[in-house]
């Protein structure tokens, strides 16, 4: 019997064919055909993944927490997860600042390109600035208030409220741990059954993945600006990509080898489907079902760990976004300010970008809104946001790959630290 092609190869083929098809349609000036007749299938695919994300979080997190059977295990798991997520985020921001200061991408953009970009994308920038202004007016503790839902059913119906869902589900899990085991059994059994059903639904959705990513890539090619516009931002884009490559192929493998002794090639091969899907969808939330499947079934991370660490990571751990915000802030400052930013200002960028990445929704381009807050804090003209819009979508795809890779790395490390990593799992 002929062996079926691995999922990550099918997704990669879908990406390549989509890019080629989109480029061909763009050259034939058939952009409207792609937007009207091809892109909707990509949108359907993303919607299916988002549709299953919240149910997956609810059932898997309840099952995982109930299996802990001890509040002290939960606090230990949560504490280690938060520490590692903060560490990787601070490193990402610091790396972004270092690369931007060394390469100085803002010095490569000339006056003509600057004026053109500011003019063409000022409307898009204004929308993001307005959204960020509303966030700033909410008060310093508003993110803390937003964690607690006033109506859980409303939170369940909105993927942007994932942190509220996690908060509520953790309370249910704690409740199941605290009540008598006999009373908890039927509830846990129900959610374990639902977990199996949802995992099977994910398998069905992934059968459509090569066609979904094909549609997404084709639409991307006809929607991105001309290459002459992108050329003006080439050094900036390469700076961000260099940082993302260092994170993916040097930093995370080093952490894995240090804390788990796992072969980095084995790790990257295992999470390849999640990485490719993250690249296609630009959404950590949409990729979460696949990330969880890769981490548990291919890396051997116990579901107790993955069901807690990964949903939390998809919501608060945005290393790729943090690095991009640092590079973008310095790039805009170099392009628009007559003086370099001092050390104290850049140190505050580390703090602000770390906090902003925690507040970023796990959806496409949410980091752009948080970037406005970073720019405002550093005294960098917020209108400069228009300079990076032209190239934001392809960079968003790449930084989402890093976000997902970071989540998987931390989940693996945490699993090893609590004795819940099975190295014998096949990749």
C-alpha angles and dihedrals in degrees: 000000000000114000114241119241112262116259096245091055091051091051092047091051089050091052094049095045090046093053092047093046092047092050091049092050091048091053089049089049092239094133093131091055091056093045094047102037109021108031095059090067089056090049090050090052093051090046091053091052092047090046092060098038099082095043088049092052092048099049099036094046093048091049092046095049094044090053091056089070090189132077091210090061090053093050091048091049093047095046094051092045094053092046093052094044092051091047095052092045094051090047091051093051092046092049090050092052092047094051094044092051093047099043096033096205092182091066091064096062113091129215094258094052091045093053092045094052094044090051098044098045103031091106093054090046092051091055092053092045090053092051091048091049090057089051092051092049091057094078134251096280096046093102088058091049090049092059091070112068120217089203118025093196090057090050092049090056094055123065089200088065094060093126090057090052091050091050092052094044091050088056090052090049091050089048091053090051093050100047124075113290093234091057092046095050099080092046092050091045090054093051092045089055091047089049091057090048093050092048088054090050088053089053089053093048091050090058085071094046099098090054092043094053090044089058093045094051093045090053091047092056094053094044102048117094123257119290092246089064092046091049091066088059095043098112092046091050092047091050091055092045092050090054092047091050091051090051094048102040104027113020101042095041089050091053091048094050091046098048105025107018086227120155106252091215090056089049096049091046090051096052096038094108091054092046093050091046090049089052091051099045103031087216128112089193094054090047094048097093091054093042090055092048093049094047096047102036102030103030098034098237110158115248090237088068102034094049090057104033101042101050089046090048093050087057106039108013111082108154095158091050091048093052091047092050091053094049092043093050093052092042092054091045091051091048098046110023124075092216135049121253114258125236095259092054092049090048089055089050087060091053096042095044090049092052092041092053089054088054095047115111115235092246134100116293095357088129089065091066091049090049089064089061090050091050093048093050092051094048093246116146106263091210086071086078086086089069094070103038095092093063100029099099098058090043090048089057092052096045091050087060088057092047091054093043090052092051091051092046094052092045090054093048093047091048090053092048093055096040095253100118119104109200091187092073112116120238 
